[in-house]
Amino acid sequence: VQLQASGGGLVQAGGSLRLSCAASGSISSIHALGWYRQAPEKEREPVALITRGGSIQYADSVKGRFTVSRGDAWNTVFLDIDSLNPEDTAVYSCYAGAVAGVGVVDDYWGQGTLVTVSS
């Protein structure tokens, strides 16, 4: 599975942004798509996840401001971010969880797109 994220950039605090991710390869094996982020000098953390069945999860720190959604085809995922603040500055990476066997899931990440929020 390959993942290509886009949509990052420089945004003023309080602004909004939409990130997009397109998956390719073994699409039929993907059971979940989502987003992680890594801020400077911090560990990567999960942000939002959507499963093929439509279940959605968010990190507590982004609930109410971030919205994850999927495209019409199950190979595109979006992240809409509202009310950006400087603490949201990070590299945002697209994530895919793909079934590799019974009870086995392979994790994939794309290269990421940088979001910088100025105060």
Backbone as XML, in Angstrom:
<?xml version="1.0"?>
<chain id="A" units="angstrom">
  <residue number="1" name="VAL">
    <atom name="N" x="0.846" y="-1.195" z="0.000"/>
    <atom name="CA" x="0.000" y="0.000" z="0.000"/>
    <atom name="C" x="0.876" y="1.237" z="0.000"/>
  </residue>
  <residue number="2" name="GLN">
    <atom name="N" x="0.582" y="2.157" z="-0.895"/>
    <atom name="CA" x="1.305" y="3.428" z="-0.949"/>
    <atom name="C" x="0.317" y="4.550" z="-0.620"/>
  </residue>
  <residue number="3" name="LEU">
    <atom name="N" x="0.841" y="5.560" z="0.072"/>
    <atom name="CA" x="-0.012" y="6.666" z="0.513"/>
    <atom name="C" x="0.630" y="7.986" z="0.130"/>
  </residue>
  <residue number="4" name="GLN">
    <atom name="N" x="-0.156" y="8.891" z="-0.409"/>
    <atom name="CA" x="0.330" y="10.205" z="-0.805"/>
    <atom name="C" x="-0.564" y="11.259" z="-0.206"/>
  </residue>
  <residue number="5" name="ALA">
    <atom name="N" x="0.004" y="12.042" z="0.697"/>
    <atom name="CA" x="-0.744" y="13.112" z="1.357"/>
    <atom name="C" x="-0.443" y="14.448" z="0.706"/>
  </residue>
  <residue number="6" name="SER">
    <atom name="N" x="-1.407" y="15.350" z="0.794"/>
    <atom name="CA" x="-1.226" y="16.697" z="0.257"/>
    <atom name="C" x="-2.128" y="17.656" z="1.029"/>
  </residue>
  <residue number="7" name="GLY">
    <atom name="N" x="-1.869" y="18.948" z="0.833"/>
    <atom name="CA" x="-2.735" y="19.951" z="1.423"/>
    <atom name="C" x="-2.143" y="20.751" z="2.561"/>
  </residue>
  <residue number="8" name="GLY">
    <atom name="N" x="-0.943" y="20.405" z="2.986"/>
    <atom name="CA" x="-0.335" y="21.148" z="4.070"/>
    <atom name="C" x="0.108" y="22.529" z="3.611"/>
  </residue>
  <residue number="9" name="GLY">
    <atom name="N" x="0.547" y="23.325" z="4.563"/>
    <atom name="CA" x="1.024" y="24.659" z="4.242"/>
    <atom name="C" x="1.097" y="25.532" z="5.474"/>
  </residue>
  <residue number="10" name="LEU">
    <atom name="N" x="1.290" y="26.802" z="5.225"/>
    <atom name="CA" x="1.385" y="27.796" z="6.301"/>
    <atom name="C" x="0.018" y="28.455" z="6.473"/>
  </residue>
  <residue number="11" name="VAL">
    <atom name="N" x="-0.487" y="28.410" z="7.706"/>
    <atom name="CA" x="-1.816" y="28.939" z="7.998"/>
    <atom name="C" x="-1.748" y="29.789" z="9.260"/>
  </residue>
  <residue number="12" name="GLN">
    <atom name="N" x="-2.517" y="30.844" z="9.293"/>
    <atom name="CA" x="-2.579" y="31.661" z="10.500"/>
    <atom name="C" x="-3.459" y="30.986" z="11.547"/>
  </residue>
  <residue number="13" name="ALA">
    <atom name="N" x="-3.159" y="31.248" z="12.781"/>
    <atom name="CA" x="-3.961" y="30.707" z="13.882"/>
    <atom name="C" x="-5.426" y="31.104" z="13.691"/>
  </residue>
  <residue number="14" name="GLY">
    <atom name="N" x="-6.299" y="30.154" z="13.935"/>
    <atom name="CA" x="-7.725" y="30.383" z="13.739"/>
    <atom name="C" x="-8.221" y="29.976" z="12.379"/>
  </residue>
  <residue number="15" name="GLY">
    <atom name="N" x="-7.302" y="29.689" z="11.476"/>
    <atom name="CA" x="-7.674" y="29.316" z="10.117"/>
    <atom name="C" x="-8.035" y="27.852" z="9.997"/>
  </residue>
  <residue number="16" name="SER">
    <atom name="N" x="-8.329" y="27.458" z="8.763"/>
    <atom name="CA" x="-8.739" y="26.091" z="8.469"/>
    <atom name="C" x="-7.896" y="25.522" z="7.342"/>
  </residue>
  <residue number="17" name="LEU">
    <atom name="N" x="-7.903" y="24.194" z="7.267"/>
    <atom name="CA" x="-7.095" y="23.521" z="6.253"/>
    <atom name="C" x="-7.735" y="22.176" z="5.963"/>
  </residue>
  <residue number="18" name="ARG">
    <atom name="N" x="-7.595" y="21.706" z="4.737"/>
    <atom name="CA" x="-8.037" y="20.359" z="4.383"/>
    <atom name="C" x="-6.842" y="19.573" z="3.858"/>
  </residue>
  <residue number="19" name="LEU">
    <atom name="N" x="-6.590" y="18.449" z="4.473"/>
    <atom name="CA" x="-5.558" y="17.535" z="4.014"/>
    <atom name="C" x="-6.224" y="16.398" z="3.261"/>
  </residue>
  <residue number="20" name="SER">
    <atom name="N" x="-5.533" y="15.930" z="2.227"/>
    <atom name="CA" x="-6.046" y="14.816" z="1.426"/>
    <atom name="C" x="-5.006" y="13.718" z="1.357"/>
  </residue>
  <residue number="21" name="CYS">
    <atom name="N" x="-5.477" y="12.495" z="1.229"/>
    <atom name="CA" x="-4.577" y="11.360" z="1.097"/>
    <atom name="C" x="-5.172" y="10.379" z="0.119"/>
  </residue>
  <residue number="22" name="ALA">
    <atom name="N" x="-4.340" y="9.955" z="-0.806"/>
    <atom name="CA" x="-4.755" y="8.951" z="-1.773"/>
    <atom name="C" x="-3.945" y="7.690" z="-1.566"/>
  </residue>
  <residue number="23" name="ALA">
    <atom name="N" x="-4.628" y="6.581" z="-1.446"/>
    <atom name="CA" x="-3.971" y="5.289" z="-1.287"/>
    <atom name="C" x="-3.955" y="4.555" z="-2.619"/>
  </residue>
  <residue number="24" name="SER">
    <atom name="N" x="-2.921" y="3.778" z="-2.822"/>
    <atom name="CA" x="-2.830" y="2.955" z="-4.023"/>
    <atom name="C" x="-2.230" y="1.617" z="-3.646"/>
  </residue>
  <residue number="25" name="GLY">
    <atom name="N" x="-2.279" y="0.697" z="-4.556"/>
    <atom name="CA" x="-1.773" y="-0.634" z="-4.271"/>
    <atom name="C" x="-2.904" y="-1.566" z="-3.897"/>
  </residue>
  <residue number="26" name="SER">
    <atom name="N" x="-2.713" y="-2.321" z="-2.832"/>
    <atom name="CA" x="-3.694" y="-3.324" z="-2.422"/>
    <atom name="C" x="-4.838" y="-2.680" z="-1.636"/>
  </residue>
  <residue number="27" name="ILE">
    <atom name="N" x="-5.669" y="-1.943" z="-2.353"/>
    <atom name="CA" x="-6.758" y="-1.194" z="-1.713"/>
    <atom name="C" x="-7.732" y="-2.132" z="-1.006"/>
  </residue>
  <residue number="28" name="SER">
    <atom name="N" x="-7.985" y="-3.268" z="-1.576"/>
    <atom name="CA" x="-8.981" y="-4.176" z="-1.011"/>
    <atom name="C" x="-8.579" y="-4.703" z="0.363"/>
  </residue>
  <residue number="29" name="SER">
    <atom name="N" x="-7.287" y="-4.634" z="0.684"/>
    <atom name="CA" x="-6.836" y="-5.141" z="1.982"/>
    <atom name="C" x="-6.928" y="-4.097" z="3.087"/>
  </residue>
  <residue number="30" name="ILE">
    <atom name="N" x="-7.172" y="-2.846" z="2.713"/>
    <atom name="CA" x="-7.197" y="-1.757" z="3.709"/>
    <atom name="C" x="-8.493" y="-1.817" z="4.510"/>
  </residue>
  <residue number="31" name="HIS">
    <atom name="N" x="-8.359" y="-1.847" z="5.827"/>
    <atom name="CA" x="-9.557" y="-1.846" z="6.667"/>
    <atom name="C" x="-9.739" y="-0.523" z="7.404"/>
  </residue>
  <residue number="32" name="ALA">
    <atom name="N" x="-8.680" y="0.295" z="7.433"/>
    <atom name="CA" x="-8.779" y="1.583" z="8.104"/>
    <atom name="C" x="-7.828" y="2.581" z="7.459"/>
  </residue>
  <residue number="33" name="LEU">
    <atom name="N" x="-8.268" y="3.824" z="7.386"/>
    <atom name="CA" x="-7.436" y="4.925" z="6.914"/>
    <atom name="C" x="-7.470" y="6.020" z="7.964"/>
  </residue>
  <residue number="34" name="GLY">
    <atom name="N" x="-6.408" y="6.781" z="8.036"/>
    <atom name="CA" x="-6.430" y="7.845" z="9.019"/>
    <atom name="C" x="-5.217" y="8.729" z="8.946"/>
  </residue>
  <residue number="35" name="TRP">
    <atom name="N" x="-4.999" y="9.453" z="10.029"/>
    <atom name="CA" x="-3.930" y="10.436" z="10.087"/>
    <atom name="C" x="-3.187" y="10.356" z="11.415"/>
  </residue>
  <residue number="36" name="TYR">
    <atom name="N" x="-1.862" y="10.518" z="11.325"/>
    <atom name="CA" x="-1.000" y="10.707" z="12.473"/>
    <atom name="C" x="-0.322" y="12.058" z="12.290"/>
  </residue>
  <residue number="37" name="ARG">
    <atom name="N" x="0.261" y="12.562" z="13.347"/>
    <atom name="CA" x="1.059" y="13.769" z="13.233"/>
    <atom name="C" x="2.257" y="13.689" z="14.166"/>
  </residue>
  <residue number="38" name="GLN">
    <atom name="N" x="3.310" y="14.401" z="13.772"/>
    <atom name="CA" x="4.515" y="14.464" z="14.596"/>
    <atom name="C" x="4.964" y="15.905" z="14.661"/>
  </residue>
  <residue number="39" name="ALA">
    <atom name="N" x="4.859" y="16.478" z="15.837"/>
    <atom name="CA" x="5.311" y="17.845" z="16.065"/>
    <atom name="C" x="6.811" y="17.839" z="16.326"/>
  </residue>
  <residue number="40" name="PRO">
    <atom name="N" x="7.460" y="18.989" z="16.159"/>
    <atom name="CA" x="8.903" y="19.062" z="16.402"/>
    <atom name="C" x="9.270" y="18.556" z="17.799"/>
  </residue>
  <residue number="41" name="GLU">
    <atom name="N" x="10.228" y="17.667" z="17.842"/>
    <atom name="CA" x="10.763" y="17.121" z="19.091"/>
    <atom name="C" x="9.729" y="16.331" z="19.893"/>
  </residue>
  <residue number="42" name="LYS">
    <atom name="N" x="8.718" y="15.850" z="19.231"/>
    <atom name="CA" x="7.715" y="15.031" z="19.899"/>
    <atom name="C" x="7.529" y="13.731" z="19.128"/>
  </residue>
  <residue number="43" name="GLU">
    <atom name="N" x="6.947" y="12.755" z="19.785"/>
    <atom name="CA" x="6.694" y="11.481" z="19.135"/>
    <atom name="C" x="5.457" y="11.580" z="18.243"/>
  </residue>
  <residue number="44" name="ARG">
    <atom name="N" x="5.424" y="10.673" z="17.271"/>
    <atom name="CA" x="4.254" y="10.627" z="16.388"/>
    <atom name="C" x="3.043" y="10.198" z="17.197"/>
  </residue>
  <residue number="45" name="GLU">
    <atom name="N" x="1.916" y="10.820" z="16.923"/>
    <atom name="CA" x="0.701" y="10.488" z="17.652"/>
    <atom name="C" x="-0.466" y="10.317" z="16.679"/>
  </residue>
  <residue number="46" name="PRO">
    <atom name="N" x="-1.388" y="9.432" z="17.001"/>
    <atom name="CA" x="-2.573" y="9.277" z="16.154"/>
    <atom name="C" x="-3.486" y="10.486" z="16.295"/>
  </residue>
  <residue number="47" name="VAL">
    <atom name="N" x="-4.136" y="10.842" z="15.202"/>
    <atom name="CA" x="-5.023" y="11.996" z="15.195"/>
    <atom name="C" x="-6.462" y="11.572" z="14.942"/>
  </residue>
  <residue number="48" name="ALA">
    <atom name="N" x="-6.667" y="10.815" z="13.868"/>
    <atom name="CA" x="-8.025" y="10.426" z="13.498"/>
    <atom name="C" x="-7.978" y="9.160" z="12.669"/>
  </residue>
  <residue number="49" name="LEU">
    <atom name="N" x="-9.024" y="8.372" z="12.776"/>
    <atom name="CA" x="-9.076" y="7.097" z="12.075"/>
    <atom name="C" x="-10.494" y="6.844" z="11.614"/>
  </residue>
  <residue number="50" name="ILE">
    <atom name="N" x="-10.634" y="6.306" z="10.408"/>
    <atom name="CA" x="-11.945" y="5.907" z="9.904"/>
    <atom name="C" x="-11.816" y="4.514" z="9.323"/>
  </residue>
  <residue number="51" name="THR">
    <atom name="N" x="-12.743" y="3.643" z="9.681"/>
    <atom name="CA" x="-12.675" y="2.275" z="9.183"/>
    <atom name="C" x="-13.526" y="2.121" z="7.925"/>
  </residue>
  <residue number="52" name="ARG">
    <atom name="N" x="-13.338" y="1.013" z="7.254"/>
    <atom name="CA" x="-14.115" y="0.752" z="6.052"/>
    <atom name="C" x="-15.599" y="0.733" z="6.374"/>
  </residue>
  <residue number="53" name="GLY">
    <atom name="N" x="-15.930" y="0.313" z="7.576"/>
    <atom name="CA" x="-17.333" y="0.255" z="7.987"/>
    <atom name="C" x="-17.896" y="1.599" z="8.422"/>
  </residue>
  <residue number="54" name="GLY">
    <atom name="N" x="-17.026" y="2.608" z="8.537"/>
    <atom name="CA" x="-17.506" y="3.940" z="8.871"/>
    <atom name="C" x="-17.289" y="4.373" z="10.312"/>
  </residue>
  <residue number="55" name="SER">
    <atom name="N" x="-16.697" y="3.511" z="11.125"/>
    <atom name="CA" x="-16.405" y="3.911" z="12.497"/>
    <atom name="C" x="-15.292" y="4.950" z="12.496"/>
  </residue>
  <residue number="56" name="ILE">
    <atom name="N" x="-15.415" y="5.926" z="13.384"/>
    <atom name="CA" x="-14.452" y="7.035" z="13.438"/>
    <atom name="C" x="-13.952" y="7.211" z="14.870"/>
  </residue>
  <residue number="57" name="GLN">
    <atom name="N" x="-12.677" y="7.482" z="14.980"/>
    <atom name="CA" x="-12.064" y="7.779" z="16.270"/>
    <atom name="C" x="-11.183" y="9.010" z="16.127"/>
  </residue>
  <residue number="58" name="TYR">
    <atom name="N" x="-11.138" y="9.809" z="17.196"/>
    <atom name="CA" x="-10.300" y="10.997" z="17.234"/>
    <atom name="C" x="-9.470" y="11.002" z="18.507"/>
  </residue>
  <residue number="59" name="ALA">
    <atom name="N" x="-8.300" y="11.608" z="18.413"/>
    <atom name="CA" x="-7.537" y="11.889" z="19.623"/>
    <atom name="C" x="-8.292" y="12.939" z="20.426"/>
  </residue>
  <residue number="60" name="ASP">
    <atom name="N" x="-8.228" y="12.850" z="21.738"/>
    <atom name="CA" x="-8.956" y="13.798" z="22.586"/>
    <atom name="C" x="-8.554" y="15.238" z="22.285"/>
  </residue>
  <residue number="61" name="SER">
    <atom name="N" x="-7.297" y="15.437" z="21.927"/>
    <atom name="CA" x="-6.792" y="16.792" z="21.726"/>
    <atom name="C" x="-7.354" y="17.475" z="20.493"/>
  </residue>
  <residue number="62" name="VAL">
    <atom name="N" x="-7.991" y="16.720" z="19.596"/>
    <atom name="CA" x="-8.476" y="17.323" z="18.360"/>
    <atom name="C" x="-9.985" y="17.226" z="18.200"/>
  </residue>
  <residue number="63" name="LYS">
    <atom name="N" x="-10.644" y="16.577" z="19.135"/>
    <atom name="CA" x="-12.100" y="16.432" z="19.026"/>
    <atom name="C" x="-12.775" y="17.798" z="18.950"/>
  </residue>
  <residue number="64" name="GLY">
    <atom name="N" x="-13.709" y="17.900" z="18.028"/>
    <atom name="CA" x="-14.439" y="19.150" z="17.855"/>
    <atom name="C" x="-13.806" y="20.090" z="16.842"/>
  </residue>
  <residue number="65" name="ARG">
    <atom name="N" x="-12.543" y="19.865" z="16.506"/>
    <atom name="CA" x="-11.868" y="20.737" z="15.535"/>
    <atom name="C" x="-11.455" y="20.000" z="14.268"/>
  </residue>
  <residue number="66" name="PHE">
    <atom name="N" x="-11.211" y="18.700" z="14.396"/>
    <atom name="CA" x="-10.760" y="17.891" z="13.266"/>
    <atom name="C" x="-11.912" y="16.992" z="12.808"/>
  </residue>
  <residue number="67" name="THR">
    <atom name="N" x="-12.033" y="16.853" z="11.506"/>
    <atom name="CA" x="-13.038" y="15.966" z="10.942"/>
    <atom name="C" x="-12.395" y="15.079" z="9.885"/>
  </residue>
  <residue number="68" name="VAL">
    <atom name="N" x="-12.476" y="13.786" z="10.090"/>
    <atom name="CA" x="-11.942" y="12.837" z="9.109"/>
    <atom name="C" x="-13.109" y="12.309" z="8.274"/>
  </residue>
  <residue number="69" name="SER">
    <atom name="N" x="-12.865" y="12.157" z="6.995"/>
    <atom name="CA" x="-13.899" y="11.633" z="6.105"/>
    <atom name="C" x="-13.240" y="10.864" z="4.976"/>
  </residue>
  <residue number="70" name="ARG">
    <atom name="N" x="-14.012" y="10.096" z="4.275"/>
    <atom name="CA" x="-13.503" y="9.319" z="3.166"/>
    <atom name="C" x="-14.148" y="9.791" z="1.872"/>
  </residue>
  <residue number="71" name="GLY">
    <atom name="N" x="-13.465" y="9.520" z="0.784"/>
    <atom name="CA" x="-14.022" y="9.828" z="-0.505"/>
    <atom name="C" x="-15.029" y="8.770" z="-0.928"/>
  </residue>
  <residue number="72" name="ASP">
    <atom name="N" x="-15.611" y="8.965" z="-2.093"/>
    <atom name="CA" x="-16.578" y="7.996" z="-2.598"/>
    <atom name="C" x="-15.926" y="6.627" z="-2.813"/>
  </residue>
  <residue number="73" name="ALA">
    <atom name="N" x="-14.717" y="6.630" z="-3.247"/>
    <atom name="CA" x="-13.969" y="5.385" z="-3.402"/>
    <atom name="C" x="-13.139" y="5.166" z="-2.145"/>
  </residue>
  <residue number="74" name="TRP">
    <atom name="N" x="-13.002" y="3.918" z="-1.773"/>
    <atom name="CA" x="-12.287" y="3.619" z="-0.524"/>
    <atom name="C" x="-10.784" y="3.656" z="-0.752"/>
  </residue>
  <residue number="75" name="ASN">
    <atom name="N" x="-10.289" y="4.765" z="-1.252"/>
    <atom name="CA" x="-8.848" y="4.935" z="-1.348"/>
    <atom name="C" x="-8.456" y="6.382" z="-1.103"/>
  </residue>
  <residue number="76" name="THR">
    <atom name="N" x="-9.417" y="7.161" z="-0.644"/>
    <atom name="CA" x="-9.153" y="8.556" z="-0.371"/>
    <atom name="C" x="-9.685" y="8.921" z="1.008"/>
  </residue>
  <residue number="77" name="VAL">
    <atom name="N" x="-8.858" y="9.631" z="1.751"/>
    <atom name="CA" x="-9.285" y="10.083" z="3.076"/>
    <atom name="C" x="-8.905" y="11.553" z="3.232"/>
  </residue>
  <residue number="78" name="PHE">
    <atom name="N" x="-9.746" y="12.286" z="3.924"/>
    <atom name="CA" x="-9.537" y="13.710" z="4.118"/>
    <atom name="C" x="-9.471" y="14.024" z="5.610"/>
  </residue>
  <residue number="79" name="LEU">
    <atom name="N" x="-8.803" y="15.111" z="5.925"/>
    <atom name="CA" x="-8.791" y="15.624" z="7.286"/>
    <atom name="C" x="-9.057" y="17.118" z="7.216"/>
  </residue>
  <residue number="80" name="ASP">
    <atom name="N" x="-10.210" y="17.529" z="7.690"/>
    <atom name="CA" x="-10.549" y="18.937" z="7.764"/>
    <atom name="C" x="-10.208" y="19.451" z="9.149"/>
  </residue>
  <residue number="81" name="ILE">
    <atom name="N" x="-9.417" y="20.500" z="9.187"/>
    <atom name="CA" x="-8.940" y="21.041" z="10.452"/>
    <atom name="C" x="-9.443" y="22.466" z="10.602"/>
  </residue>
  <residue number="82" name="ASP">
    <atom name="N" x="-10.148" y="22.732" z="11.667"/>
    <atom name="CA" x="-10.652" y="24.068" z="11.952"/>
    <atom name="C" x="-9.964" y="24.635" z="13.191"/>
  </residue>
  <residue number="83" name="SER">
    <atom name="N" x="-10.078" y="25.943" z="13.320"/>
    <atom name="CA" x="-9.539" y="26.623" z="14.507"/>
    <atom name="C" x="-8.102" y="26.206" z="14.802"/>
  </residue>
  <residue number="84" name="LEU">
    <atom name="N" x="-7.284" y="26.260" z="13.786"/>
    <atom name="CA" x="-5.881" y="25.863" z="13.954"/>
    <atom name="C" x="-5.183" y="26.737" z="14.986"/>
  </residue>
  <residue number="85" name="ASN">
    <atom name="N" x="-4.313" y="26.110" z="15.749"/>
    <atom name="CA" x="-3.487" y="26.851" z="16.696"/>
    <atom name="C" x="-2.045" y="26.397" z="16.541"/>
  </residue>
  <residue number="86" name="PRO">
    <atom name="N" x="-1.101" y="27.166" z="17.049"/>
    <atom name="CA" x="0.316" y="26.825" z="16.848"/>
    <atom name="C" x="0.675" y="25.420" z="17.327"/>
  </residue>
  <residue number="87" name="GLU">
    <atom name="N" x="-0.048" y="24.889" z="18.299"/>
    <atom name="CA" x="0.245" y="23.538" z="18.792"/>
    <atom name="C" x="-0.115" y="22.460" z="17.765"/>
  </residue>
  <residue number="88" name="ASP">
    <atom name="N" x="-0.823" y="22.844" z="16.710"/>
    <atom name="CA" x="-1.147" y="21.900" z="15.641"/>
    <atom name="C" x="-0.033" y="21.795" z="14.604"/>
  </residue>
  <residue number="89" name="THR">
    <atom name="N" x="0.984" y="22.623" z="14.737"/>
    <atom name="CA" x="2.108" y="22.564" z="13.812"/>
    <atom name="C" x="2.778" y="21.199" z="13.892"/>
  </residue>
  <residue number="90" name="ALA">
    <atom name="N" x="2.839" y="20.520" z="12.763"/>
    <atom name="CA" x="3.383" y="19.163" z="12.739"/>
    <atom name="C" x="3.429" y="18.666" z="11.296"/>
  </residue>
  <residue number="91" name="VAL">
    <atom name="N" x="4.116" y="17.553" z="11.127"/>
    <atom name="CA" x="4.025" y="16.824" z="9.871"/>
    <atom name="C" x="2.872" y="15.836" z="10.019"/>
  </residue>
  <residue number="92" name="TYR">
    <atom name="N" x="1.915" y="15.934" z="9.143"/>
    <atom name="CA" x="0.736" y="15.077" z="9.178"/>
    <atom name="C" x="0.920" y="13.960" z="8.144"/>
  </residue>
  <residue number="93" name="SER">
    <atom name="N" x="0.843" y="12.745" z="8.627"/>
    <atom name="CA" x="1.057" y="11.591" z="7.760"/>
    <atom name="C" x="-0.224" y="10.788" z="7.633"/>
  </residue>
  <residue number="94" name="CYS">
    <atom name="N" x="-0.463" y="10.326" z="6.436"/>
    <atom name="CA" x="-1.596" y="9.460" z="6.190"/>
    <atom name="C" x="-1.257" y="8.040" z="6.660"/>
  </residue>
  <residue number="95" name="TYR">
    <atom name="N" x="-2.233" y="7.355" z="7.171"/>
    <atom name="CA" x="-2.044" y="5.999" z="7.702"/>
    <atom name="C" x="-3.050" y="5.038" z="7.075"/>
  </residue>
  <residue number="96" name="ALA">
    <atom name="N" x="-2.593" y="3.824" z="6.834"/>
    <atom name="CA" x="-3.496" y="2.771" z="6.386"/>
    <atom name="C" x="-3.207" y="1.501" z="7.162"/>
  </residue>
  <residue number="97" name="GLY">
    <atom name="N" x="-4.266" y="0.867" z="7.612"/>
    <atom name="CA" x="-4.135" y="-0.441" z="8.239"/>
    <atom name="C" x="-4.679" y="-1.471" z="7.275"/>
  </residue>
  <residue number="98" name="ALA">
    <atom name="N" x="-3.851" y="-2.423" z="6.900"/>
    <atom name="CA" x="-4.241" y="-3.404" z="5.895"/>
    <atom name="C" x="-4.193" y="-4.808" z="6.477"/>
  </residue>
  <residue number="99" name="VAL">
    <atom name="N" x="-5.212" y="-5.577" z="6.182"/>
    <atom name="CA" x="-5.269" y="-6.943" z="6.676"/>
    <atom name="C" x="-4.261" y="-7.796" z="5.917"/>
  </residue>
  <residue number="100" name="ALA">
    <atom name="N" x="-3.380" y="-8.437" z="6.670"/>
    <atom name="CA" x="-2.353" y="-9.278" z="6.068"/>
    <atom name="C" x="-2.594" y="-10.759" z="6.315"/>
  </residue>
  <residue number="101" name="GLY">
    <atom name="N" x="-3.534" y="-11.059" z="7.163"/>
    <atom name="CA" x="-3.845" y="-12.446" z="7.489"/>
    <atom name="C" x="-4.807" y="-12.462" z="8.651"/>
  </residue>
  <residue number="102" name="VAL">
    <atom name="N" x="-5.145" y="-13.635" z="9.123"/>
    <atom name="CA" x="-6.082" y="-13.730" z="10.241"/>
    <atom name="C" x="-5.451" y="-13.099" z="11.475"/>
  </residue>
  <residue number="103" name="GLY">
    <atom name="N" x="-6.049" y="-12.026" z="11.952"/>
    <atom name="CA" x="-5.557" y="-11.347" z="13.131"/>
    <atom name="C" x="-4.271" y="-10.581" z="12.931"/>
  </residue>
  <residue number="104" name="VAL">
    <atom name="N" x="-3.876" y="-10.405" z="11.675"/>
    <atom name="CA" x="-2.627" y="-9.694" z="11.382"/>
    <atom name="C" x="-2.936" y="-8.447" z="10.567"/>
  </residue>
  <residue number="105" name="VAL">
    <atom name="N" x="-2.441" y="-7.320" z="11.027"/>
    <atom name="CA" x="-2.644" y="-6.050" z="10.329"/>
    <atom name="C" x="-1.292" y="-5.411" z="10.066"/>
  </residue>
  <residue number="106" name="ASP">
    <atom name="N" x="-1.065" y="-5.010" z="8.845"/>
    <atom name="CA" x="0.149" y="-4.269" z="8.498"/>
    <atom name="C" x="-0.165" y="-2.781" z="8.526"/>
  </residue>
  <residue number="107" name="ASP">
    <atom name="N" x="0.769" y="-2.007" z="9.077"/>
    <atom name="CA" x="0.615" y="-0.557" z="9.156"/>
    <atom name="C" x="1.454" y="0.118" z="8.077"/>
  </residue>
  <residue number="108" name="TYR">
    <atom name="N" x="0.853" y="1.104" z="7.434"/>
    <atom name="CA" x="1.541" y="1.868" z="6.403"/>
    <atom name="C" x="1.386" y="3.370" z="6.691"/>
  </residue>
  <residue number="109" name="TRP">
    <atom name="N" x="2.457" y="4.102" z="6.449"/>
    <atom name="CA" x="2.405" y="5.562" z="6.552"/>
    <atom name="C" x="2.957" y="6.184" z="5.281"/>
  </residue>
  <residue number="110" name="GLY">
    <atom name="N" x="2.370" y="7.315" z="4.895"/>
    <atom name="CA" x="2.909" y="8.074" z="3.793"/>
    <atom name="C" x="3.996" y="9.010" z="4.295"/>
  </residue>
  <residue number="111" name="GLN">
    <atom name="N" x="4.597" y="9.770" z="3.386"/>
    <atom name="CA" x="5.705" y="10.657" z="3.748"/>
    <atom name="C" x="5.260" y="11.841" z="4.583"/>
  </residue>
  <residue number="112" name="GLY">
    <atom name="N" x="4.041" y="12.239" z="4.476"/>
    <atom name="CA" x="3.556" y="13.326" z="5.300"/>
    <atom name="C" x="3.544" y="14.672" z="4.605"/>
  </residue>
  <residue number="113" name="THR">
    <atom name="N" x="2.740" y="15.557" z="5.161"/>
    <atom name="CA" x="2.654" y="16.925" z="4.663"/>
    <atom name="C" x="2.752" y="17.870" z="5.856"/>
  </residue>
  <residue number="114" name="LEU">
    <atom name="N" x="3.540" y="18.913" z="5.706"/>
    <atom name="CA" x="3.832" y="19.817" z="6.822"/>
    <atom name="C" x="2.737" y="20.871" z="6.959"/>
  </residue>
  <residue number="115" name="VAL">
    <atom name="N" x="2.242" y="20.989" z="8.164"/>
    <atom name="CA" x="1.293" y="22.044" z="8.508"/>
    <atom name="C" x="1.965" y="22.960" z="9.521"/>
  </residue>
  <residue number="116" name="THR">
    <atom name="N" x="2.072" y="24.233" z="9.179"/>
    <atom name="CA" x="2.683" y="25.217" z="10.076"/>
    <atom name="C" x="1.648" y="26.274" z="10.392"/>
  </residue>
  <residue number="117" name="VAL">
    <atom name="N" x="1.409" y="26.480" z="11.670"/>
    <atom name="CA" x="0.414" y="27.455" z="12.114"/>
    <atom name="C" x="1.129" y="28.622" z="12.769"/>
  </residue>
  <residue number="118" name="SER">
    <atom name="N" x="0.948" y="29.786" z="12.223"/>
    <atom name="CA" x="1.589" y="30.980" z="12.775"/>
    <atom name="C" x="0.638" y="31.686" z="13.737"/>
  </residue>
  <residue number="119" name="SER">
    <atom name="N" x="1.222" y="32.257" z="14.779"/>
    <atom name="CA" x="0.403" y="32.935" z="15.797"/>
    <atom name="C" x="0.188" y="34.391" z="15.455"/>
  </residue>
</chain>
